[in-house]
Amino acid sequence: MVLLKKNKNPIPSFIRNYTFPHGMKIEGVNFSALCASIKSDQKLDLTLIEIREGASLSGVFTTSQTRSSPVRWCEDIFGRRKNKTLSGKSAILVNSGNSNTFTGELGKRAVEKSVEAVSKNLGCEKENVFVASTGVIGEILPIDKIISKVPDLCEKLSPNSISKSAKAIMTTDTFPKGVCANVMIGGQKVSIIGIAKGSGMISPDMATMLGFIFTDISINEELLQETLHKSVNQTFNNISVDSDTSTSDTVILAATGTVPGLHISKSEDDGYSEFLEALTSVMKELSHLIVKDGEGATKFIEIRVSGAVSDYSAKKVCQSIANSPLVKTAASGEDPNWGRIIMAIGKSGESVERDKITIKFGEILVAEKGAVASTYSEDLGARYMKRDELIIDVDLNMGESNAIFWTCDFSGEYVSINADYRS
């Protein structure tokens, strides 16, 4: 099994210009990563994250009805946290190369064994150990390889090893993804850092990816969960690579509470809005990096829909355009085929009126009043489509609601990567 992306296309500028942030760390969080030979390429594929005692945690998970054993374990843990106060440190164990999905009782047992190993070696309660797996579906997780490496992972924990963790959670990703931000609240600096993986099987219905985000603010767990949902709905739930919702995807947010004298207990508290804005900004940038690293992607595409009759309708039209293979292949071929956008709007099932629709490529007016704009030319459109980053702007002119989505193109490389995924 080889999980390497074969990227024959020229590397677009939005990847060339990205570098993993240097020196990312949060007081109260330690990281370690190593190779457990879960994948055949002998790269990092197992990571452990240790979170200090007293931290608040929240999680959001895939809505897939065939979700993995790790996802079910984490959902159960968060359900139990609502009914009891857990003490001690927390931990997150993540492997790549195998999703431990559709593996029956063996998959469930593998989760239990890995949790027990971390609990024993790290000295924390089992109910404080979260797990996540990403990779091939339907293959039995080599749990003995994972358990044998847990002592080493515990020994190597360091606040400075987040970049290794970012690499260890990768599958078909071409680069590790990390984002950091600082915000001043109550005269004190609050830091937020996050890592994520995702490249294919990306479609919004919760975040179809793995994401682990950390902050040093003190915030109660119920509000942290509410905050995570708000940010997810503005970021990870607004991305799509290929319209396929994964079975395994997980976002966990931890707040260590290490900023002295600063605590947020309700959304009306001073500083909450600033924290929410900064958190959403970090998650938005992570979600963009996932789309930009879409399997075989050469174009980053922002879909804007305005003038819809409702927020739901705006989002459905956005999704229809973003998930259209014909729109995505046209972008890959740098073909300004705006007729495919009209098609995608029409198939969305939402209430639209043909003669009210306005379409733009960036600032270029393409179509209006049921026909091509008099000022538009194919040459203008073709030149615009050569850009690495594109904006498709649709005004339905029927209401006041709007939505935004981010997606990428479908290149021939996408087919090649997924045709060879397990070989």
N, C-alpha and C positions, 0 to 999 in steps of 0.2 A: 504494500500500500504506500503510495507516494502522494503527499498532499502539497506539492509545490505548484505554484502558478506558473504556467508557461506564457510569458509575456513577450510576444514578438512585435507588438505595436510600439511605436515611439513612446517614451515615457512622457505623459502630459505635464505641463508646467505646475499644476496644482499638487503633483506628487514630488517633482524635482525640488520644489521650493519648501517642502516640509521637512523639518527635523524634529526628532523627539526632544522635548524640553530637558535641559540639563539641570540636575540637582533637585528634582521633584521629591519632596518628602513631607510627611505630616507627623507631628509629634504624637506618639501613641500607636503608630502603625509600622509593622515590620514586614519585610518581604524576603522570600527566597525562591529559587527556581533551579531545576536541574533536568537532566535527561533521564527518563525512566524507560526508554526504548519502547514506548507505546507506538510511536511512529517509526518508520524504517529509515528515516534520514538522519538519525542520531543528533537531532537538534533538541533544544529545550522543549519539554512537553508536559512538565508538572510544576505547579507553583503552590506555595503556601503563603497565606497572608494572616498575620497575627494582629489582633485589635485589642487595645488595652481594656482592662476592667472598667466598667462604668460607662462605656460608649453606648450610644443609641444606634440601632440598625433598622433599616427598612428595605423592602424588596418588592420588585415587580417582575412578573414572569410571563412567558408565552401563554397565549390562550389556546394553543393547539390541543385538540382532544387526544392526540397521541403523544403527549409530552413525556419527557424522559423520567427515569427514576430519580436522578438528582433534583430535578425541578419539583417533583412530588414531595421529596424529603424537605426541601426548603420551604415549600408552601405549608407543610405540616408544622415545621418549626415556628414560622411566623404566626400561625394560628395558635400555637401553644403560648407564645410570648404575650399574647393579649390577656391571658388568664393567670399568669404568674410572673413574679419578679426573679429574673435569673441573675446570678452573681458570677464573678470571674471574667476572665478574658474570653474573646470570641475568635474564631478562625474561619478562613475560607480556603478550601482545597480545590484546585482546578486542574483538570487534565485536558489536553488536546489530543486529537488523533482518533478518538473513539467517543461517541456521544452517549454510550450506555443507554440507548433508547431501543425499545421493542426487544428487550432481552429478558423479559419475564421475571421469574423468581430469582434467577441468578443476578440480574441487574439490581434488584432490591437488596440482595445479600451483599453485593459488592459495595453499595453505598454504606450499608451498616458496618461492614468491615473497615472501610476507609475512615469513617467517622470514629470508630472505636480506636483505631491506630492514632489518629490525631489527638483525640481526647487523652489517651494514655501518655503519649510522648510530650504533649504540650501542657498537660495539667489543667484541662478545662472540661466543663460539663459537655456531654454529648449534644445536649439541646442548644449549645452555643457553637456547634460546628456546622458550617454550611458547605455544600459541595456543588460543583458545576462541571459538566463535561461537554466537549464539543468535538465533532468529527463525524466519522462514518456511522450510519444508523444500522442496527441489526447485528452488530458483531459483539461478542462477549468481551467485556472489559477485562484486561489482564490484571486483575486486582492484586495478585501477588507481587507484581513488579512495582505497583504503587505503594503497597504497604512496606515493602523492603526499603523504600527511599524516604519514608516519613521521618525516621530519626535524623537523617542527613539534612532534610529540609528544616527541621527544628533547630539544628545546630547552626545553620547558616543564616538564620533570620537577621535582617539588617534593615534599618530605615532607609538605606541608600540603594536598595536593589529593585526598585519598582520597574526599571527598564527591562530587567531580566524577566520579571513577571509578565510584562507586556509582550515579550517575545514568546514566552512559554504558552500563552493562550492562543497563539496564531494557528490557523489551518491554511486556507488558501490565500490568506493575507500576504501582501508583498512587503509590508513594513509594519513595525509596532506603532500603536496609536496611543498617544498620551497628551493630556491638556492640563494646564494649571492656571489658576487665577487667584488674585487677592482682592479683598474688598475691605474698606474701613467701616467698622460698625462700633458705635459708642466710643470712638477714639482709639480702637484697637484693630490690629490687622487680623482678618480672618482669611485663612487659606483654603482653597479647594483644589484637589487634584483628582484625575481620573484616567483610567486606561480602558480600552475596549478592543474587541476583535469583531470582525465581520467583513465579509467580502462577497459571499453568495448566500442563497436562501434567505434573502433579506426582503421582508415586506411588513409594513406596519400592522400590528395587531398585538400590541406591546412591542417592545424592542426585540427584533429578531436578530439577536447578537448576544455577546457577553459584555457587560460593563461593570466596572468596580470603581466607585467614587468615594472619596474620603475628604472630610473637612474637620477642622479643629474647633468648630463652634460647639456650644452646649445647647441642645434642643431636645425637647421631650419626644419620645419615640412615636407617639400618635401623630403629632404635628409633622415629624420627619417623614412619616409614611404619606401623609397628605401632600406634603411638599414634593416628594418624589413623583407622585402621580401627576401633579400639575406640570412638572418639568418634562416628564416623559411624553405627555400629550402634546407638548409644543415642539418636541425634538425627535426622539427615536420613533414615535408613532407617525411621523411625517416624512419618513424615508422609505425608499423602495429601490432595490436593485433588480429583482426578477419576479416579484409578486408571490414568492413562496415563503410561507410562514414556517419557521423552524420549530422543531420539537423540543429544543433544549435551552432556549435563550432566557437569560437571567440578568437583571440589573440589581445590584446591591449597593446601598448608600450607607456609610457609617460616619457618625459624628462623634469624635473622641472627647469633646468637652475640655480641651486642654488650654483654651484661651481663658486666662484668669478673670473672674468677676463678670463674665458675660454669659447670660442664659436667656434663651427664648422659649417661652412656654405656650404662647398663643400667637396667631397670625396678626393680631392687632399690636403686638409689642413693637417698640422702636427697633429698627434694624432688620425686621423680618423681610420686608419688601426688597431691601438691598441684597439680603442673602439669597432670596428666591431668584432675583435677577441674575446674580453672579453664578448660581448653580445652573440655571437654565442656559446661560451663556457657555459654560463648560460642556454641558451635555449636547448643546447644539453643535459645537465645534467637533466633538467626538462623533456625532451622527454624520456630519459632513465628511469626516475622514473615512468613515465606513463606505459611504457612497462613492467617494473619490477612488477608493480602492476596490470598487466593484469588479468582479472577475472579468478581466479583459477590457475594462472601461478606458475610454479615451476622451469622454466628454462628461463634465459635471453639469447637470441640468436643473435649474430652478423653475418650478411650475407655479405660477401665480394665478389664482382665480378670484375675481372680485365680482360684485354685482349679483350675487346669488340670493335666492329667496330665504336661505337659512345656512347656518354654519355647517350643518350636516350635508346639505346639498353642495356647498362649495367644496367640501372635502371629498365628496364622492366624485365630482368632476375632476378634481386634482388627481385623485387616485387613478381614474380611468385613463387620463393622459399619461401619467407617470408609468403605468403598468402596461401600456400598449406596446407590443413587440414591433409593430409597424412604425410607431413614432420613434422608438429607441433605435431601430435599425436605420431609419432615415437619418437620425443624428449621427450615427456611426459613419455613414456614407457621405456625410456633409451635404445631404440633399434637403433643400428647404421646402419639403413637401408638406405644406400647411394643410392640405386636404386630409392628411392623416390625423391632424389635430381636430378638425371638424368631425371626422369619424369618431374619434375617441370621446368627444363631448356628447355626441348623439347617442352612443351606446351606453353612457353612464347610467341611464334610467332616470335621470333627474329632469325636472321641469325646466326647459330652455325654449327660447324662441329664435329660430334661425336668423331672422332679419335684425335681431338686436345684438348679435354676437360681434365683438371686436377682438381681433387677434393681433398681437405684436411679437416680433422677435427683438428683444431688448427695447430700443426706442423706435424701431422700424415698424410703421403701421403696415400690416399685411392684408387684413381683410376686415370689412365692416359692412353693415346693412345688407347682409346676405350675398356679398360678392367680394372679389378681390379689390383692394383699395386702388384708386386711380393713380396714386403716387408710388405704388409698389412695383418693383421689377425683380425678376429672378436673379439678376446679377447682384442686387443688394442683398437678397436672402442668401445666396450662395457664399458671398464674402463673409457674412455674419456667421454662417455655420462652420466656418473654418476655425473659429475660436475654440479654446479648450473648455471654457465655461460659458454656458448659454442660459438665457432667460426666455421662457415662453410665457407670455402675459395674455390672459384671457379675461375679458370683461363681458359678463352675461347680460348686464344692463337690465336686471330684473328685481334687484333688491339691494340690501346694504351689507350682506355677509361676504366674507372672504376667507381664503385659506391659502396655505403655501406648502409645497412639497419639494423634496429634493430627490433626484434620481440620476441615473447614468445611462449611457447608451448600451446597446447590444452589439458587440463586435463578433467577428468570426472566432476570436480567441475565447469568448465566453462558451461557445459550443465545444471547443477543443478541451478547455479546462474541465468541463463537467462530463464530457464523454470519457475522459481519461481519469476521473477523480479517484477511482479505486485501484487503478492499474499501476 
